[in-house]
């Protein structure tokens, strides 16, 4: 069976070497690109199964590459690499079609887990378009997000979450829980689990994210769950 092919696009040679060494040791065929334009050329020529894409590159950055991928078939699945804490960039990238993100510094274990999960359990994640202006403070934006999720207006919720990411300086658990609910509604299970985990890491006593993580576990393990989706703060639950 032909090994999966992976393109690493990052302008830092040391990072490319670490990623390449890790992936080749697991039997993958690996290509490299040092900027976005090179990455697009390699994708057109080699048609890799997966793209590991740094967002901050010269010549053409990662967001521009994601835009270019809309014109390419077959299109590789994409893991983006972001600086630690660059949540707003990760949210924007998932809107453009990325299906997972890793925050630098990246460990071989994190890379292996993400790549294996994506290649073995491919997800058909379509980007969602929509722009929603948001006025007011951070708490107000979070409340707007809850209302948008409650009425299943995912485009508005996604745009508002981008705004909230830019302003996020408190209540990180609330933010990541709502981001997890959005990804779950979009059937992006991997990202939903990651965000619920980030919420729990931010606040070990945050009950909505713990309940949502339990529900995902029950759905994965038993195929059903009686636990509703919990949105937090003045709790509004979406039916499960």
SVG drawing of the C-alpha trace seen along z (x, -y; Angstrom):
<svg xmlns="http://www.w3.org/2000/svg" viewBox="-33 -49 50 51">
<polyline fill="none" stroke="black" stroke-width="0.4" points="0.0,0.0 1.4,-3.4 2.3,-5.5 0.4,-8.8 2.2,-11.8 2.7,-15.0 3.9,-18.4 5.6,-20.5 5.4,-24.3 7.4,-26.4 10.1,-29.0 12.2,-27.8 14.6,-25.0 15.0,-23.6 11.3,-23.1 11.0,-21.5 13.8,-19.1 12.2,-18.1 8.8,-17.6 10.3,-15.7 12.4,-13.4 9.4,-12.6 7.1,-11.9 9.6,-9.9 10.3,-7.7 6.6,-6.8 6.8,-5.8 5.2,-8.8 6.4,-10.3 7.4,-13.9 7.8,-17.0 9.0,-20.4 8.4,-24.1 9.9,-27.1 7.2,-29.6 3.6,-29.7 4.3,-30.0 6.5,-26.9 3.9,-25.1 1.2,-25.8 3.6,-24.6 4.3,-21.4 0.6,-20.7 -0.1,-21.2 2.7,-18.8 2.6,-16.2 -1.0,-16.2 0.0,-15.4 -2.6,-13.8 -1.9,-16.3 -0.4,-19.7 1.2,-20.9 1.1,-24.6 2.8,-27.5 0.7,-30.6 3.6,-33.1 5.8,-32.7 7.4,-35.0 6.3,-35.5 2.8,-34.0 1.5,-33.4 -0.5,-30.5 -3.9,-32.2 -3.1,-33.0 -2.2,-29.4 -5.6,-28.3 -7.3,-30.7 -5.3,-29.2 -6.4,-25.7 -10.0,-26.5 -8.9,-26.4 -7.0,-23.1 -8.4,-19.6 -7.7,-17.2 -7.3,-19.4 -5.1,-18.1 -6.3,-18.1 -4.6,-20.8 -3.1,-21.1 -2.0,-24.7 0.9,-25.7 0.4,-28.8 2.3,-30.8 1.1,-30.0 -2.0,-31.9 -2.9,-32.8 -6.5,-31.5 -8.0,-34.1 -5.7,-33.0 -6.6,-29.4 -10.3,-30.2 -10.0,-32.1 -7.9,-29.3 -10.6,-26.7 -13.1,-28.9 -10.9,-28.6 -10.8,-24.8 -8.1,-23.7 -9.2,-20.8 -6.8,-21.0 -4.2,-23.3 -1.0,-22.9 0.5,-25.6 4.3,-26.1 6.5,-24.8 5.4,-21.5 6.4,-18.1 6.9,-15.0 4.1,-13.3 1.6,-16.2 2.5,-15.9 2.1,-12.2 -1.2,-12.2 -2.7,-14.9 -1.5,-13.4 -2.5,-9.8 -6.0,-11.0 -6.6,-13.0 -5.4,-10.4 -7.2,-7.5 -10.4,-9.4 -10.8,-11.9 -13.3,-14.6 -15.2,-16.5 -15.1,-20.0 -16.5,-22.7 -15.6,-26.3 -18.6,-28.5 -18.9,-32.1 -20.5,-34.9 -19.6,-38.3 -21.2,-39.6 -20.1,-42.9 -19.9,-42.9 -20.1,-45.9 -19.7,-46.1 -17.4,-44.5 -16.0,-41.0 -18.8,-39.7 -21.4,-41.0 -19.8,-39.4 -19.8,-36.0 -23.5,-36.5 -24.1,-37.2 -22.3,-34.0 -24.5,-32.0 -27.6,-33.4 -26.2,-32.7 -25.4,-29.1 -28.8,-28.7 -30.6,-29.7 -28.1,-27.6 -26.7,-30.6 -23.3,-29.1 -21.9,-31.8 -22.7,-34.6 -21.3,-32.6 -18.1,-31.9 -17.6,-35.6 -18.2,-36.6 -15.8,-34.1 -13.1,-35.7 -13.9,-39.0 -13.9,-37.5 -10.5,-35.9 -9.0,-39.3 -10.4,-40.7 -9.9,-37.6 -8.2,-38.5 -10.4,-36.7 -12.9,-33.8 -10.8,-31.7 -12.8,-28.6 -16.0,-30.3 -14.4,-31.2 -13.0,-27.8 -16.2,-26.0 -18.2,-28.1 -15.6,-27.5 -15.9,-23.8 -19.7,-24.0 -19.3,-25.7 -16.9,-23.0 -19.2,-20.3 -22.1,-21.8 -20.0,-21.8 -19.1,-18.1 -15.5,-19.0 -15.2,-16.5 -11.4,-16.7 -11.4,-20.5 -14.4,-20.3 -12.5,-17.9 -9.4,-20.1 -11.3,-23.2 -13.3,-21.6 -9.9,-20.3 -8.5,-23.8 -11.4,-25.2 -11.0,-22.5 -7.2,-23.3 -8.0,-27.0 -10.5,-26.3 -10.7,-22.8 -14.0,-23.7 -15.7,-24.9 -18.8,-22.6 -20.1,-23.4 -16.9,-22.2 -16.6,-19.2 -20.2,-18.2 -19.6,-18.8 -16.5,-16.6 -18.4,-13.9 -21.1,-14.0 -18.5,-13.6 -17.0,-10.7 -20.4,-9.0 -21.3,-9.7 -18.0,-8.2 -18.2,-5.2 -21.9,-4.4 -23.3,-6.1 -25.7,-8.2 -25.8,-10.7 -28.6,-12.3 -26.3,-15.2 -27.4,-18.4 -24.9,-20.9 -24.0,-23.4 -23.3,-27.0 -22.4,-28.3 -23.1,-31.7 -26.8,-32.2 -26.9,-28.6 -28.7,-28.1 -28.6,-24.5 -29.0,-23.2 -30.9,-20.0 -28.8,-16.9"/>
</svg>
